[in-house]
Amino acid sequence: MDFNNTQIAFSMKSASDLRNAKFLFTAISNPKLVKIFKALTMAALKIKLPIAWIVKPTLYRQFVGGETLNECAKTVKLLANYNIKSVLDYSAEGGTTEKQVQRAFDETIKSIDYAKGKPSIAYTVFKPTAMAVGTLTECSQKELQKFKERVFALCQRAYDNNVRLLIDAEHFATQHIIDAVTEEAMAKFNKKRAIVFHTLQMYRTDRLEYLKMIYKQSQEMEYIPGIKFVRGAYMDEERKLASELGYDDPINPDKKTTDRMYDAGLEYVMDNIGSFELFSGTHNYQSNVLLAELIDKKGIKRGDERIYFSQLYGMSDNISFNLAAEGYNVCKYVPYAPIRDVLPYLLRRAEENTAMAGQTGRELQLINAEISRRKRRA
Ligand SMILES: Cc1cc2nc3c(=O)[nH]c(=O)nc-3n(C[C@H](O)[C@H](O)[C@H](O)COP(=O)(O)OP(=O)(O)OC[C@H]3O[C@@H](n4cnc5c(N)ncnc54)[C@H](O)[C@@H]3O)c2cc1C
C-alpha cells in the first residue's frame, strides 16, 4: 500500500481547500497558538459573540460535514464519488440535562432514519454518555434503566432500518456500564448479521482478553459481534485519574504495547472473520497496512462488507483515499452540528493534532507535496 500518493489523497480538495488545510495544520502545530485560540473561543462563546465568520471557512470547513444532516448531503456525495462512505456523527457536546439527552436521542434517531437504504452511509453512530441524564456512574437505578431503554430503542430502530450502529467508547470509569448494555444489545440484534457495534479501546490493558471473552460469549449465545477497534482518546485523563484516586492505571505502559495490542486485535478478528464484523478506526500507517495485507493474504474480497477501514473527516486523507482507490472499504466519520455546539469537538481535534506532532507534521508534508505537484503541472 502506498499512502504517499498525494494526487489520489487530495483529489477531492480544490486549491483553496488545500491552502486552508495548510494554514490550519500550520497553526495547529503551534501549541501556544492553539491555547490562545481556545481561550478566545471559549470567552467569545460565553459572552455570545458571533464567531461563525471565523470558524466556518477554516476549522469547520476542514473537519465538519455541515450544521444539519441535510447540509452533510453534499459532503456525503463528494466522498462517495471517490468510493468513500460516510458515518454521520452528531457531535454536539456539552452537558447532559434532560433536554440535551432528548435532543441527542432525537437527532440519533433522525440519523438512523436518514441512513436507511443509502449505500453511501455505511454506519450510524452515537456517544453513549449522551443518552444518560447526569453522570453515568452516579445515576440512580431508575436513570440507568432509562439509559438502557434509550440505547435499546436506538438499536431497535437501526435493526428495523437494517442500518449498522456504532456505539462509541468513552472513559474507563463509565465503560463497564456501556460494555454490559452493548453486549446485551449485540446478543439481541446481531443474530443474522452485525447491526450493533461495540468499540474496544486497545490502549487498555484488558481489552485483548475482553475481545476473546466476547468471542466465546457470542459462540455460546449465537450472535455475530460487530467490533470497532480504536486506540483510545482519553489516555492523559485516565492516567491522571488513576493516580489521583489510587487505582491501577488501566492504560498500557507505552505506545508500543498499545500498537501491539491493536494489531493483535485485528489479527484475532481476521482469524475468526466468519464469526465477526470489523471496523478499524485508526490513522496509524502500520495498522492500516496490516489490515490491508490480512485481507489480501486470506483471499478475502477487498470490498467484503464485513470489513471497513475508517478515519476522521479532514484527517489522514492519504490513508482513506489511497485505500479506497485500491478497492478496500473505507468510511469517514463526518461530524455535524450547529457551529456553537460543535466547537468543543473542533477544539479537541486541534489539541489532539497539536499533541501528536508526528501526525500534524505528516499532514503538512503531504499537503505541501500536493501543492508543489499541482504547481509543477500548471
Ligand atoms: C473513525 C474513528 C473513530 C473513533 N472513535 C473513538 C471512540 O469511540 N472512542 C475513543 O476513545 N476514541 C475514538 N477515536 C480516537 C482514537 O481512539 C485515537 O485517539 C486516535 O484515532 C489516535 O489513534 P490512532 O490509532 O489513529 O493513531 P496513533 O497516532 O498511532 O496512536 C495514538 C494513540 O496511541 C495511544 N498512545 C499514545 N501514546 C501512548 C502511551 N505512551 N502509552 C499507551 N498508549 C499510547 C493513544 O490511544 C493515542 O491516542 C476514533 C478514531 C477514529 C479514526
The ligand as an SDF file (V2000), in Angstrom:
LIG
                    3D

 53 58  0  0  0  0  0  0  0  0999 V2000
  -13.0840    6.5370   12.9730 C   0  0  0  0  0  0  0  0  0  0  0  0
  -12.6220    6.7800   14.3700 C   0  0  0  0  0  0  0  0  0  0  0  0
  -13.4840    6.5890   15.4360 C   0  0  0  0  0  0  0  0  0  0  0  0
  -13.0510    6.8230   16.7540 C   0  0  0  0  0  0  0  0  0  0  0  0
  -13.8790    6.5590   17.8120 N   0  0  0  0  0  0  0  0  0  0  0  0
  -13.4060    6.6030   19.0850 C   0  0  0  0  0  0  0  0  0  0  0  0
  -14.1730    6.1590   20.2010 C   0  0  0  0  0  0  0  0  0  0  0  0
  -15.3170    5.7240   20.0660 O   0  0  0  0  0  0  0  0  0  0  0  0
  -13.6190    6.2390   21.4460 N   0  0  0  0  0  0  0  0  0  0  0  0
  -12.3270    6.6800   21.6490 C   0  0  0  0  0  0  0  0  0  0  0  0
  -11.8510    6.6730   22.7970 O   0  0  0  0  0  0  0  0  0  0  0  0
  -11.5900    7.1270   20.6180 N   0  0  0  0  0  0  0  0  0  0  0  0
  -12.0780    7.0890   19.3410 C   0  0  0  0  0  0  0  0  0  0  0  0
  -11.2980    7.5060   18.2970 N   0  0  0  0  0  0  0  0  0  0  0  0
   -9.9870    8.1500   18.5740 C   0  0  0  0  0  0  0  0  0  0  0  0
   -8.8940    7.0980   18.7420 C   0  0  0  0  0  0  0  0  0  0  0  0
   -9.1150    6.3850   19.9430 O   0  0  0  0  0  0  0  0  0  0  0  0
   -7.4660    7.6950   18.8170 C   0  0  0  0  0  0  0  0  0  0  0  0
   -7.3910    8.6380   19.8420 O   0  0  0  0  0  0  0  0  0  0  0  0
   -6.9930    8.3720   17.5650 C   0  0  0  0  0  0  0  0  0  0  0  0
   -7.5030    7.7580   16.4180 O   0  0  0  0  0  0  0  0  0  0  0  0
   -5.4540    8.2990   17.5090 C   0  0  0  0  0  0  0  0  0  0  0  0
   -5.0060    6.9600   17.4160 O   0  0  0  0  0  0  0  0  0  0  0  0
   -4.5270    6.3100   16.0310 P   0  0  0  0  0  0  0  0  0  0  0  0
   -4.6340    4.8360   16.1040 O   0  0  0  0  0  0  0  0  0  0  0  0
   -5.2920    6.9460   14.9430 O   0  0  0  0  0  0  0  0  0  0  0  0
   -3.0270    6.8400   15.8340 O   0  0  0  0  0  0  0  0  0  0  0  0
   -1.6380    6.6810   16.5700 P   0  0  0  0  0  0  0  0  0  0  0  0
   -1.0050    8.0260   16.4230 O   0  0  0  0  0  0  0  0  0  0  0  0
   -0.8800    5.5200   16.0670 O   0  0  0  0  0  0  0  0  0  0  0  0
   -1.9450    6.4080   18.0800 O   0  0  0  0  0  0  0  0  0  0  0  0
   -2.1170    7.3980   19.0580 C   0  0  0  0  0  0  0  0  0  0  0  0
   -2.8150    6.7120   20.1950 C   0  0  0  0  0  0  0  0  0  0  0  0
   -1.9600    5.7170   20.7890 O   0  0  0  0  0  0  0  0  0  0  0  0
   -2.2010    5.6240   22.1750 C   0  0  0  0  0  0  0  0  0  0  0  0
   -0.9680    6.0020   22.8930 N   0  0  0  0  0  0  0  0  0  0  0  0
   -0.1760    7.0800   22.6290 C   0  0  0  0  0  0  0  0  0  0  0  0
    0.8560    7.1600   23.4980 N   0  0  0  0  0  0  0  0  0  0  0  0
    0.7160    6.1080   24.3530 C   0  0  0  0  0  0  0  0  0  0  0  0
    1.4540    5.6740   25.5040 C   0  0  0  0  0  0  0  0  0  0  0  0
    2.5260    6.3160   25.9400 N   0  0  0  0  0  0  0  0  0  0  0  0
    1.0110    4.5710   26.1530 N   0  0  0  0  0  0  0  0  0  0  0  0
   -0.0770    3.8870   25.7260 C   0  0  0  0  0  0  0  0  0  0  0  0
   -0.8220    4.2540   24.6540 N   0  0  0  0  0  0  0  0  0  0  0  0
   -0.4320    5.3580   23.9660 C   0  0  0  0  0  0  0  0  0  0  0  0
   -3.3360    6.6020   22.4710 C   0  0  0  0  0  0  0  0  0  0  0  0
   -4.5480    5.8910   22.3940 O   0  0  0  0  0  0  0  0  0  0  0  0
   -3.2220    7.6280   21.3480 C   0  0  0  0  0  0  0  0  0  0  0  0
   -4.4530    8.2770   21.0850 O   0  0  0  0  0  0  0  0  0  0  0  0
  -11.7190    7.2760   16.9780 C   0  0  0  0  0  0  0  0  0  0  0  0
  -10.8610    7.4790   15.8890 C   0  0  0  0  0  0  0  0  0  0  0  0
  -11.2680    7.2150   14.6110 C   0  0  0  0  0  0  0  0  0  0  0  0
  -10.3030    7.4090   13.4790 C   0  0  0  0  0  0  0  0  0  0  0  0
  1  2  1  0
  2  3  1  0
  2 52  2  0
  3  4  2  0
  4  5  1  0
  4 50  1  0
  5  6  2  0
  6  7  1  0
  6 13  1  0
  7  8  2  0
  7  9  1  0
  9 10  1  0
 10 11  2  0
 10 12  1  0
 12 13  2  0
 13 14  1  0
 14 15  1  0
 14 50  1  0
 15 16  1  0
 16 17  1  0
 16 18  1  0
 18 19  1  0
 18 20  1  0
 20 21  1  0
 20 22  1  0
 22 23  1  0
 23 24  1  0
 24 25  2  0
 24 26  1  0
 24 27  1  0
 27 28  1  0
 28 29  2  0
 28 30  1  0
 28 31  1  0
 31 32  1  0
 32 33  1  0
 33 34  1  0
 33 48  1  0
 34 35  1  0
 35 36  1  0
 35 46  1  0
 36 37  1  0
 36 45  1  0
 37 38  2  0
 38 39  1  0
 39 40  1  0
 39 45  2  0
 40 41  1  0
 40 42  2  0
 42 43  1  0
 43 44  2  0
 44 45  1  0
 46 47  1  0
 46 48  1  0
 48 49  1  0
 50 51  2  0
 51 52  1  0
 52 53  1  0
M  END
$$$$
